[in-house]
Amino acid sequence: MLCIKHHSTDPYYNIATDEYIFKNLKEDCFMLWRNDNAIIVGKHQNTLAEINTEYVEKQGIKVVRRLSGGGAVYHDLGNLNFSFTRTGEESNLVDFKRYTLPIIEVLQNLGVDAKFEGRNDLTIDGKKFSGNAEHVFKNKVLHHGTLLYSSEMKNVSGGLKVSPLKYKDRAIKSIPKRVTNITEHLKSPLSLDEFTDLIMNHILSTFEGARMYEFTPEDIEAIQKLRDEKYATWEWNYGHSPSYNFKQGVKTTGGVIEMNLDVKKGMIEGAKIEGDFFHINDIEDVENLLIGCAHNKKEIDKKLSTLNLSEYFNNISKADLLAAMF
């Protein structure tokens, strides 16, 4: 098994690395890696339904869709991620306990009572410190998990906090759980680098044939290409969301605006603006302008900039309209 200690902290690059390893390296692999400020959403999730857009933009948090299913998770530099890829029989590839056992063993050796609970979580004293997800294609599995070590908990709750009334769709929703950092349960202080080394050394000593691997220049070039052309794009991270109906109201100086959008593959297919505001010209022009536009703040901003909105709304600005749509 190839063991990789990945040094990049770019979320787009790192999620691309996961896919590259899964699809291009024939040997089984294990990788440890970290992301700087990011929310990683499951492949089948509605991105805008999972994130607090205003908070995410203010904090500079990147949003990336991964290859596997499951719920949205927050990553920062206090969070350590691990990935396994394995080739085997299709009938026994999905096994969350198998891939999380090494983590439990390392923590138990440190005197931490870590346990596997529920469908895919690791807990300490009933609090979650690790979420796990898997992606299977033919006879190969990608398993990856998070390890909250010394994460900024306020960002975990702030970035993923969103009103459940905004959306109606059939996508998978993330269920908030009580979380904890591993550092809170250690008997003696241990740096994240030291903890990382403990896990890697445990893998190297317990998996037959395990050895360290460094990416080749060809590997790096291919990963960068996948990052730029897929994982850093709005089309993958937002546009890949399932169809949904967006409904949100905001109170402005000109009255309440309620925005109703029908969105499919990230594109607005229907728009209805309601509320107790006073309009001047028929707002159907604004509604029609939105149809065919991506549910993306920059794109909608450009569209709205083509109209003199004061000819349609009394005391309602472009910023007010954008706030009602995100």
Secondary structure, 3 states (H helix, E strand, C coil): CEEEECCCCCHHHHHHHHHHHHHHCCCCEEEEECCCCEEEECCCCCHHHHCCHHHHHHHCCEEEECCCCCCCEEECCCEEEEEEEEECCHHHCCCHHHHHHHHHHHHHHCCCCEEEECCCEEEECCEEEEEEEEEEECCEEEEEEEEECCCCHHHHHHHHCCCCCCEEECCCCCCCCCECCHHHHCCCCCCHHHHHHHHHHHHHHHCCCCEECCCCHHHHHHHHHHHHHHHCCHHHHCCCCCCEEEEEEEEECCEEEEEEEEEECCEEEEEEEEECCCECCCCHHHHHHHCCCECCHHHHHHHHCCCCHHHCECCCCHHHHHHHHC
